[in-house]
Amino acid sequence: MITPLPPDETPPADSKRRRLAIAGARGALGRALIARLPHHYNTIGLTRRPDQTLPEVDITRQVDLFSRKETFEGLRDTELAVYAIHQSRFRARLTQARLEDLDVLCADNFGRAAAHHRLSHILYVGCDTPPNAAHDLGRTREITDALGAHGVPVITLRLPIILDPRSALTHQMLALASHARPTLKPYYRAEVAPIAMRDTVDACLAILANPDAFKGSYALHGPRALSFKDLVEALAARQEQSLTWRAPGMVASLAPSPSPVGEEWLDILQELLQTPTRHSRDFPFENVCHRPLTALDDALDACLQPDEDANVPARGAASLPPLPSLVRSVQRLPLPAGRDARWTAHEYVRWLPTALRFLIRATHTHDNEGGSVARFFIGPLPWPILELTLAPEVSASDRQLFWITGGLLARQTRQGRLEFRQIAHTDRIIVAIHDFEPRLPWVLYRFTQAIFHLWVVERFKRHLERLSATTA
């Protein structure tokens, strides 16, 4: 849990400096933006890393965006927020989730916290990913909707590849450019108009200076479009490298091209390139920034400048303890018409021992104060394998939270929890387990209980689909 903030951390109430929270303060864009912010901002950097201080900001707060409580605490005493977050699967020892489900869950927490603290605006900086088969609205549109679902105006800046030595996609391009025989994937021939980091930061500063002048979503693209293949070759030429592309195939899969970035960034790159964007509302850069966009050649030259922060860890990073063996499992399920998260939670507790009556039985007790405890047993054994205790103080019709408070299969920790969360304005619900620490030895858990959990959730999904079909 987050440590309470010292009383003197918050700026005085009569301070004229605007209190700006930046989620993603350690990322490439976050660091570049912080370095250019005028002095009339009091900057609050949000980081998920414990005991880590960001020296460039006025205040550092440790926030796990998967935790509603920590997110609410992280946005305390702020007026504006920048949301520049891209989720990673590697936040727990085992993560069973699609990236878009992790994204929407964190964005919903952030939007709820922003509404609770009455922030005036959220500036969301995301990739210009289009609608496709995996995302009906597109990844960026879905995050925008989740951030704004609770009433805070969201200004979205949709970006292509950002050219900067600290950018993840620039790292990927430089890795390909330094490889003598990189693999030429089919979508590398798609055109993209990369943007310089300097231009991105200037656009963000213009929006933050007068957020009331902007509304909705804008696309910011560079002045020149070229294929991703040509972009990599241009970087290689600047390093006097000669590339010979190899066709994808069995040999290429056995010896893949190097990738210094996580799988989530490769997914985003593929989304950016495979399907042309449908967003046509361009950001009025020259009108509000009073200069032209940075030329592509200058932006490419900047990519080869050394990253001054690459070998400088943030204060406190060296003393980080190793992460415990925690599990995060997040799945998106259909929600029958007219139902909510409270109904789904009760239906899950009712359905599970019925669907698995050959194996599982359950008890469900209530008290007069709204409390509820569900215990699950294997056959005739008198000891529960799992005990879930409702947290009524943070539960509502659109969100039900259960603490994992006992059972033979779980270690008792303060963080382990199961939640059912409606995705605002959709017919979908998120079922998520956070910070669960299994009692079984890790290898045994990984190939038994973890697989069984996914199988159970998939069966519950089919159950909800049948109910949805009957109510349609």
N, C-alpha and C positions, 0 to 999 in steps of 0.2 A: 504494500500500500504506500501511497505517497506520504512523505513526511510533511506535517503542517508547516506552512511558510512562516518565517519570523515576522513579528508584528511590524517591524520597520522596513520590510522589503517593499511594500506597496508605496508608490509615490504619494505625496500629500494630495488631499482632495482638491486643493486650489492650484495644483500644478497645471501649467499651460501646455505641457508636453503631452501629446496624444499617446495613449497606451496601446501599443500594437503588439499582438501575439503572432509569432511565426511558427507554424507547425511544419517541420521539415527544415529547421534552422541549420542542421548539419549537412544538408544536401548541397549540391552545386549551386542551385538557384538561391537557396536560403542564405548561403554564405556570401554570394555576390550581392544580393539585395541588402543584407545587413551592412556590408562594407560601404554602400552608397547612400544609406538612409540619412536624411538631414537630422540635425541635432534636436529638432523639435519633436522627435519621436522618443518615447520611452519604450525600449524594445524588450519584449519578453520572449526568450527562445525556449521552445518546447522540444525536449529530447527524450527518447525512450531509454537512453542509457543511464543507469543509476550512478550517482556520485560523480557526475561529469559536469564540469563547468565550461560554458561557452564564453571565452574571454571577450568576444566582440559585442555581446549584448549586455543590457543593464541587469537583467534578471534571468536566471536559468531555472526552469522547472522540469522535473522528471515526470513525464506523462506517458502512460501506456494507453493509446487511443482505443484499445479493445476494452478498457475499463471505463465505464460510465462515470464512476466516482472520481477517478483521477482526471478525466477530461474536464469534468465540471470544475474541479479545483484548479486545473491548469489555466482556464480562461477567466478565473476570478480577477476582478478589477481591470478588465480590458475594455477597449472601445471598438477596436478594429482587429481583424485577423486575416492573415495570409495562410492559405491551406495549400501546401506544396508537398503532398505526401504520395508516395507510391509504395504499396505494401510489398512485403517480401514473405515468402513461405518460411523463411529460416528465422522465425522469432521464437520457436519452440523446438525441442528435439525432434518432435514429430508433428507435422501439420497436415491435416487431411482437409483440404479446401481448394477451391478455385480462387484465383487472385481477385476476380471481380466480386466475389462474395465477401472476401476480407475487406476490399475497398469500400463497399457499400455499408458494411457494419461500422467501420471507423468513421465514415462520413456522417452516418446517422448520429453517432455519439457526439461528434463535433457540432453538428447542427442543433441538437438538443441543448448542449451546453451554451452555445452562442445565444440561443433564444432565452435561456434561463438568465443569463447575465446581461441581456438586452444590448448586444453588440449592434452597432449601426449597420455594418456591412461585413461580408466575407469575400475576399478576393481569392478565387480558386484558380490556380495555374496548373493546367493539365495538358495531356497530349491530344492532338487533333485526331483522335481515333474515330472512325466512322461507324455507323450501324452495320452489323454483319450477322451471320448466322448465329454467332455466340452471344451477341449483345443486340437486342431489339432496338435499343436506343443509342447504343455506343457506350463504351466504358465511361468516357468523360461526361456525357449527358446524364448517365445514371448517378454518378457521384454528385453532379450539380443538383439534381433533384433531391437527393438525400440531404445535402447540406442545407437546402432552402426549404425543406418540407415543414419546418417548425416556425417559419415566419421571418427569418433574417434574410434581407436581400443578398443575393449572391451574384457577383460579377465574375464571369468565367473568361479566362484568356486561354484559348486553345492554340497549342504550339506544335510545330513540326520538330525535327531534330534541332537541338540547341548546340551550337558550335562553341565549345569551351573546354579547356584542358581538364576541368573537373567533372564534366558531364559524362554520365554513364554511356550514352550512345556514342559520344566522341571517343571514349575509351575503346569501344567495340570497333569503330572505324579504324582507329590507329593500330589496333591489334591485327586487323585484316590487312592494313597497308604494310605492316612490317613482316607479313608472312609471304614467303616466296610463291607459294601455290595455294591461295585461299580458295575455298569452295564457292562457286557462283550459284547461289540459289535463284530460282526463277523470279522471285519478287525483287531481287536486287536491281532489275532493269526498270522498276517503277520510278517515276519522277517524284522528287521531293524538293521543297524550297526551304533549305535550312536557314535558321535565324541566328544571328550573333547574340551572345549572352549580354553584351552591352545594350543591344536594342530591347531585349526582353526585360532587363532591369529598368530601363527608362520608361517602358510602357507601364510596368508595375508602379513605378513612382508617380507617374501621371495619374493613374487611377486612384492611388492612395491619397494624393493631394486633394482630389475633388471627387470622391466616389459618387456623389449625388448626380454628377454629370454623365454617369455611365449606367447602363442597365442591360441585363441579359448576358449573352455570350458573344464573344468576338474571336475571330481567327487572326493570328499574327504570323505571317510568313515572310521569308526573306525575299530579296529583290530578284533572285534568279533561280529558276528551276533546272534541275539536272537529275539524272538517274543516280540511285544510291551507288551503283557500280562506278560511275564517273566520279562521284564524290570521294570514294575510297582511292581511286587511281590518282586524283588530284593531291590527296594527302601523301600518297606514296611518292609521287614525283617531287614534292617539296622535300622529301627525305632522301632523294636520289635512289629510290627503290624501284625495281622493275618487277611487275606482277605478271604472273601467268595463271589465269583463272582455270580451275579444273571443274569439269561438269559434276553435278551431284550424282552419286551412285554408291555401289557397295564399297568401293575402295575409299571414297570420301567419308563414308559413315564410319569406317574403321579407324580413320585418321582425321578427325574433324578439325576444322580451322579453330584457332585459339579463341577463347571468349573470356575476357576478364570481368564480365558483368554477370549478374544473376539471371536465372531463367526467366524471371518476370520481365526484365528489360528486353530480352530476345523476343518474348511474346508481344510486347508493345511495339517493337521495331517491325515485326511481321504485320501487325495490325495497321501500322502507319503506311506501309508500302503496298500491301496486297489489295486494298480497296480504296479507290479515290474518295476523298472526303466530300461530304454533301453540304458542308457548312460554307455559306457564301458571304456572311457578314464580316467584312474586314475591319480590323482595328484602325482608326484614323491616325496612324503613327505620325506622319509629317505635320498634321494640324496641331496635335497636342504636344509633341516633343520638339517641334520647330527645327527639325533637321531631317535629312534623308536617311534611309536605312543604310547600315554598314554594308559596303561592297563585299561580295562573296570572297574575293581574293584576300581581303584584309581579315575577314572572319576566319578563313582557313589558316592564315599565318598565325593568328592568335592561338589556334589549337595546338601549335607546336611549342608554345611558351611553357616553361616548367611550371608545374603546380606547386606553388609555395607551401601549400598546406598538406602535401602528400605525405610527408614524413614527420609531421608535427602533430602528435596526438593531443586531443583536448585534455585539459587538466583533469586528473582523476582516472583517466582511462586505463592506466597501467595497473591499477589496483583492483580491477573488476574481478569478482569471484566467478568461478565457472558456473554456467547455467545448470540448474537441476534438470532432471529428466521429466520435463513437462510436456503435455499434449494439448494441442488445439485442433478442434474438429468443427468445421463450419459447413453446413449444407443448406441449400435453398430449396424450399418445398412449395407446392401449390397450396393456396388457401381457399377453401370452399367459400362460395358467395355468402355474405352475411355473417361470417365467422371472424374471430379475432384471435390474438395470441393467448388470451386466457382460456378460450375454448380449446385451442390446439394443445395447450399444456395438459388440461384435464383429459382430453381425448387420448393423448399419448399414454398417460398413466392408466387409463381404462383399457386401451387397445393392447398394450404390450403383453400383459398376462393372458389375454384372450387369444392373441395371435400365436403366442409361444406357450400355450398351456401345457404342452408336453415337457416344458423345461422350467418356466418362470411362473411364480405366483407373487402377488403384491398385496400390501395393505396400505390404506390411505386414511390418515386421521386428520381431524380439523379441531381448532379451538375457537373460543368465542372472540378472540382478538384478530381473526383473519389468518392465523398461522395454519400451516399445512405441512405434513410430513408424509412422504411416500417411501416405503421400504420394499425392496425387491429381494426375493428369496429363490434359491434353486431347490426345486422339489420339496421334500419334507424337512430340509435342514432348518434349524431354528435361528440361525444367524443370518442376517441380511447380507447380500453381496454388495448392495449399494443403498445408501440412504440420502434422500434429497429433501431439503428443508426450504420451504418457500420463504422468500424475503419480501414480506408485504409492504415494507416501507419504501421499496424502490420498484415495486411491481405495479402495473396498470393494465388496462384492457389491451393495449398494444405491445406490452412487454411483460413477460413473466420471468422472474429470476429465481433459481433454486441454488442454494449452496450445497455442495457435496460434503455432507457432514459425517459420513461414516460408511461402513461396509467392508467386507472382506477383500474387495478388489481395489480399494482406494486408500491411499494414505490421507490422514486428516491434516489438511492445510487450511489456511484462511482464505486462499485465493480460488480454489477449485469451485467451478460453478457451471450450471447448465442454464441456458436462457432460450426463450422463444421470443423472437422479435419480428414484428410486422415491418415490411418495407413500405414506407409511406406511399400512398396513391398507386399501389399495385395490388395484384392478387397473389403475392408471394410472401412467404414467411421464412425467416432464418432460424434454424435450430443450431445452436453452437455450444460446444464445451470449451471452456477456457481454463488454462493453468491446472489441468488435471494431472495428478501425480499417481501413477499406478503402483499398487503394492507388489504385483508380480515382478520377477526379474525382467529387465528391459527386453531382452531378446524373446523371451517367452511371451511377454505382453504384445510385442510388435507383430508376432505371427499368430496370435490367438485372439485376445480380447479386442485389439484394435480392428482386426478384420471383421470380427463378429459385430462390432458397433456399426461399421459401415453397412453391413448386410441388414441389420435391424432398421437403420434409417432408410435404406432403399425400400424395404418392405412397407414402412410407414408412409413413404412418399407415394407408393402405389395405392395404399389405402386412401390417402387424401385425394389422389387423382380420381378414384372411383366415386368418392363422395362429391367431388366437384362436378363430375359428369352427370350425376343424378340430380344435382341442383341447378344445372345450366338451363 
